[in-house]
Amino acid sequence: MTEFSQDDPAGDDADFTMTVEPDDAGKRIDAVLAAHLETLSRNRIQTLIKAGSVSIGGAKIVEPKFRVNEGNEITLVLPELEDPEPKGEDIPLSVIFEDEHLIVIDKPAGLVVHPGAGNWTGTLVNALIHHCGESLSGIGGVKRPGIVHRIDKDTSGLLVVAKTDQAHQGLAAQFADHGRTGPLERAYSALVWGAPSSLKGTIDANLARSQANRQKIAVVKTSGRQAITHWQVKERFGPSDQAALASLMECRLETGRTHQIRVHMAHIGHPLLGDDDYGSGFKTKINRLEEPLKSLVGGFQRQALHAGLLAFEHPTTGKTLRFESPYPEDFAKLLSALQKF
């Protein structure tokens, strides 16, 4: 019989211990736990195991497929619930422009824009709450105050945040229009593998969650959301244009979908350098490079993507604001090495 260490073994807010009986011997630990905890899904249990929340006899088990033995005492320690309302944190911000209506930030790579699963603290929102106090727009909700648009955690560059509801509404309308009738511009610099045969083009390919991996985005033919990226080759690196190792490209968005540039570039056969999610098949190319380029490319720990241009109409004054961000140090160093190839 399974014995629990608390009165309500099915609760999602308490720790418990169980002893493996003969019927469960030899089974996967995630399956055993799922069978005895109806309120926790197997996926949730697998996540807890990988996070180190499960142990046998005091030894942590981090593999969901671990096989248990009769008599094993399994302990699950559930993490404390995160505060759903983000708090201000003193995180340095690179402020490019700020007035009483909005703020433009040059976000470093590695900074998550807003709280979410696995990133409840240490986000741009936490930094903005500390910096702006009570002045952020409330339209985005408590977890996304003032957030009009996003860029990926490991993408660097510019984004604008609303400080008032009026500014939020005006900026949101411009981003929804994607610059078709107004001055909104978004341009990204990307370092990609290889080089397209032409110097510019447009990718019009719908995007949706991948059926194989829900954490990734995929090009789909019959569903999804329309996604359009305009690209232009700025520079090619290699022995010749036809045998280029890599290229510097400018990508301009006509829509703003999750991972849009990364997925679109991979779709045309030129994934971003450093993008393990969508360009892992190109890793073998790194071994053919000579130092120091080999170390720089192999050690680049993010997708080589920088949001370097942002322009929009100020939602209150009507003035067109245009901002440019220089390449961050890691991107600039990698670009310089490619230029010497």
N, C-alpha and C positions, 0 to 999 in steps of 0.2 A: 504493500500500500504506500502511495506517495504521501510524504509528510511535509507540510509547509510550516514555515517559521512565523507566519502571521495569521491573523484571524480570517482574512479575506484573500485566499491564494490567487484569485482571479483578478485582483486589483491591479491597475497599471501604475500605482504610485508607491509600491512597497517592495522590499526585497523578499526572496524566498529561497528555501533549500529543499531539494528532493533527493531521494535515494533511488538509484536505478534498480528496478526489479528484473527478474529473469526474462519477462516478456519483452523488455526494452533492450536487453543486452545485444550488442553488436550493431545497434542502429545509430544513425547519425545524431549528433547531439542537438542539432537544430530541429530535427523531426521529433525527437523525444520531448523537448521543451514545448514545441508547438502543440503536441498532443495533450499536454497537461495544463496549458495556459490558453484558454479559449479566447481571452480578450487581447492577446498579442498575436499579430499575424506572423507567419513564418518569415516574411521579409524583414519585419521589425526585429525579430529574434536574431536573424542573421546579422543585421546591422549592429545589434548589441554585442554579439559574439566578437565581431571584427573590431569593435571599439574596446574590447578587453573587459567587458562587464560580466563575463561568465567564467567560473573557475571550477575545478575539480580538486578537492583536497587542498585548496589554497593555491593551486597552480592555474594560472590563466590559460584559457583555451580560446584561441583566436581563429580557428578554422571551423566553419559551420559543418563541414563534412567529417569532423572528428568522430570516431566510433567509440561509444561508451561501453563499459563493462558492468556486469552485475555488481551491485554494492557501491558503485561510484556515488559520491555525494556531490551533487551539482548545486552550485550557488549562483544566483543571478542577482546582481546589484543594479537596480534601475537608477539612471542618473536623475538628478534633481531637475524638475521642470524649469525650462528657461522662461525668463520674464518676457511676455509677448510684447511689451512696450519698450522700445529701445531707449536707452539712456545716453546722455551726452558723454563723450569721452574726449580727452585732450589729445587728439591725433593731429599731427601737423598737416596743414592744407596749403597747397599752392594756389592762391587766389589770384586770378588774372583780372577779374573785374567784379565790382560789387557796388550795388546801390540799395535803396530801400525796397526794391521790387524783385531783384534777382541776383544771383551770384554765379560766376563762371569759374570752374575749377579745372586745373590741369592735373588729372588723376594719374598717380603712378601705377605701374603694373603691380599686381598682387593685392590691390585694395578692392574688396567687394563693394558694390554700390549700396546695397540695402540688405538688412537682415533677412535670413532665410535658413532653411535646414542646414545645420552644420556651421553656420556663420551668424550667430545671434549677436555677437559683439565685434568690435574692431572694424566696422564698416564705415563707408563714407557718410552714411546717414548719422551714425553715432558722432562722427567728427562735426557734421553740420549742426546737429542739435547743440553741441557744446559751443560752436562758433557763433551761431545765429540766435540761440536762445529760443524764445517763443515766436519768433517772426516767420518761421517756415510755413508755407502753405499747407493746409490740412486736407486738401483734395486727394492727395495720394494715400491717405490713411495713416494710421499711427506707425506702421512699419516702413512706409515710403513717403514721408512728408516732403513735399516739394519736388519729388522726382518726376521729371517730364520724359526723359529718355535714359537709356542705360548704355554702358559699354562693358564688355566682359571683364571679369576679374583680372585676367592676365593681358588685357589690352590697355595700353597707356593712352593718355590724351585728354581732349577737351569735352566737357559737358556742362550744360546750364541747368541750374536748379532754381525753382520759383520760391520766392519768399512771401508772396501774397497770393490769395486765391485768384485775383484778377490777372496777375501775371501768369499763373499756372494755366488758366483757361486760354489766354492769348497764345502762349507758347505751345500748348497742346494742339491747338488748331493748326498752327504752322507745321508741326511735326506730322500731324495727320494728313496734311496736304502734300507732304514730302517735297516742298519747294517747287511744286508745279506752277503755282500762281504767285509766289512771293519770293523773298530774298533768301529763304533758308538754304544753306549749303552745308554738306558734311563730306569731307574728303579724308581718306585714310591712306597712309603709306604702308605698303606691304612688301616684304621680302619673300619671294616664292621660289619654289624649285623650278628649274628650267625656264623656258620662255615661249610664249605663244608665237605662232608664225606671223601674225599681224601685230601692228603696233597699238591697236585699240579695238574695243568691241563692247558688246552688251550681253549680259547673261539674264535671261528671263526664264526662271525655273522655280516652280512652286516648292515650298518647303513645309515639312511637317515633322513631328516626332518620329524617330526611327522605330520601326516595329521590332528590330533586333535588339536595340539598346535605347531605352527611354530617356537616357541622359544625353543622347546625341540627336542631332537634326539630320534629316536626309532630304534629297531631292525626290519629289514624287510627281507622277504624271497626271493623275486624275483627281487629286484632292489637295489638301494643304492650303497654304496662303500664298498669294502672288508675291514674288520677290524679284526685284530688278536691281542689278549692279552694273554700273558703267565702269569700265577699266581702261587704263592706258599704260603702256610700258614706258617708263621713264629712263631706264638704264638696264643693259644686259651685262652679265659678268661671265666670262669664259673665253675659250680660244676663238670662238666665232659666234655670230648671231644664231646660226643653226645648231650649234653644239653648246649653247649657254648652260652653265651650271645653275645659275639663278638669275632673277630679275628683280629690279625695284619697280613696283607698280603703284599707280594711284587709283584708288577705288572710290567712286562716288555713289552714294546710296539714293535710289529713287523710292525704296521702301526700307523699313527698319525691322528686320526679323532677327530672332535669336540666332547667333552664329552665322549670319548671312554671308559675310565675305569669306569666312573660313570654309563654309560648305560649298559656295559657288566656285571658289578657286580650286578646291579639290575636284569638283565636278568637271572642270575643263582640263584636269590633269596637271595642275600647278598649285599644289597645296602650300600653305605657308611654312617657312622654316620654323622649326621648334614646335609645330602643332602635332602633338602625339595623338590627339583624338582623330584628326582627319588626314594626317600625312605620315602615319607610322610606316607605311610601305616604302618610304623614301629614305629611311634611316641608313640603309646599307650604302647609300651614296657617300655618307660621311667618311667611311673607312677608306675611300679612294682619295681623300684630300690630304694635302701636306700641311704640316704645322706652319704657322700658328692657326691657320684657317680651320683645320680639323678640330682643334680644341674649342675654338670659338663657336663653331656651328654645333658641335656635339654637346657643348656646355650651355647652349642657349635654352633656358628653362621655361620659355613661354612662346606663344605664337608671336611671330615677328610682325606685329600690327600696331600702328600708332595713329590715333585720331588727331591729325595735325591741323585741321581747318574746321572752324565752326562759324557760320554766319547766320544771323536771324534778325528779324525786326523787333525792336524793343516793344513789348506789348503795351507800354504806357506812353512813351514819347513818340513812337513811330519811327524812330531813327534806326537805320540799319547798322548793326554792330557786327564787326568781323574780327575774329581772333585766330592767331596762328601759334602753334606750339612747336618748338624745336625738337629734334629727335632726342629721346632720353639717352643716357650714356651707353647702356647696353646695346641699343639699336644702332647708335652712331658708330660704335666700335665694330660691330658686325658688318655694317655697311662699308666702312673703311677697309676692312680686310678683304671683302668681296671685290672692291674696286681695284685692289692690287693683284687680284688673281690672274 
